[in-house]
Amino acid sequence: MLPILAQHAATAAADAAQAAQQINLPALAKLGAGLAAGLGTLGAGVGIGIVFGKSIESAARQPEALPLVQRLMFMGFALVEAQALYALVIAFMLLAAK
């Protein structure tokens, strides 16, 4: 039983070494860049929708507080949009990596 396990472990180690040689790093960098840009902008889109939706709801409930709500809304919009810009910068950094 033990020699069979040792042979299986040696075969698995050889397969892992061969798979490691077949990994294409530029392809993985492009995949990571796409994921960074896509998920970063997805999160920003959801965040912007929440910010503007809640500000409209707040202005409808209390119209006299509209100037304060607008100021906070645009500050929240800028912070959420910065997330998308950071994701785009990371995507460009991954594409430039060699």
C-alpha positions in Angstrom: 0.0 0.0 0.0 2.8 2.4 0.9 4.7 2.1 -2.4 1.5 2.9 -4.3 1.0 6.1 -2.2 4.6 7.1 -2.8 4.3 6.6 -6.5 1.1 8.6 -6.6 2.7 11.4 -4.6 5.7 11.5 -7.1 3.3 11.6 -10.0 1.3 14.4 -8.5 4.5 16.4 -7.8 5.6 16.0 -11.4 2.2 17.0 -12.7 2.3 20.1 -10.5 5.7 21.1 -11.7 4.6 20.7 -15.3 1.5 22.8 -14.6 3.6 25.5 -13.1 5.6 25.8 -16.2 2.5 26.2 -18.4 1.2 29.2 -16.5 1.1 32.3 -18.7 1.8 35.3 -16.5 0.9 38.0 -19.0 -2.5 36.3 -19.5 -3.0 36.2 -15.7 -2.2 39.9 -15.5 -4.8 40.7 -18.2 -7.3 38.6 -16.4 -6.6 40.4 -13.2 -6.8 43.8 -14.9 -10.2 42.9 -16.3 -11.5 41.7 -12.9 -10.1 44.8 -11.1 -11.7 47.2 -13.6 -15.0 45.3 -13.8 -15.5 44.7 -10.1 -14.3 48.1 -9.1 -16.7 49.9 -11.4 -19.5 47.5 -10.5 -19.1 48.5 -6.8 -18.9 52.2 -7.7 -22.1 51.9 -9.8 -23.9 50.3 -6.9 -22.5 52.9 -4.5 -23.5 55.9 -6.7 -27.0 54.5 -7.1 -27.4 54.2 -3.3 -26.0 57.7 -2.7 -28.3 59.4 -5.2 -31.3 57.2 -4.2 -31.0 58.0 -0.5 -30.4 61.7 -1.2 -33.6 61.9 -3.4 -35.5 60.1 -0.6 -34.1 62.5 2.0 -35.0 65.6 -0.1 -38.5 64.3 -0.6 -39.0 63.7 3.2 -37.4 67.0 4.3 -37.2 69.6 1.5 -35.8 72.4 3.7 -32.6 70.3 4.3 -31.9 70.1 0.5 -28.6 72.3 0.6 -27.1 70.1 3.3 -28.3 66.9 1.6 -26.8 68.0 -1.8 -23.5 68.9 -0.2 -23.2 65.5 1.5 -24.5 63.8 -1.7 -21.7 65.2 -3.9 -19.1 64.4 -1.2 -20.3 60.8 -1.1 -20.4 60.7 -4.9 -16.8 61.8 -5.1 -15.6 59.2 -2.6 -17.5 56.4 -4.4 -16.2 57.5 -7.8 -12.6 57.5 -6.4 -13.0 53.8 -5.9 -13.6 53.3 -9.6 -10.6 55.4 -10.4 -8.4 53.4 -8.1 -9.6 50.2 -9.7 -8.8 51.7 -13.1 -5.3 52.6 -12.0 -4.7 49.1 -10.6 -5.9 47.7 -13.9 -3.4 49.8 -15.9 -0.7 48.8 -13.4 -1.5 45.1 -14.0 -1.5 45.6 -17.8 1.9 47.4 -17.6 3.5 44.6 -15.5 5.8 42.3 -17.4 
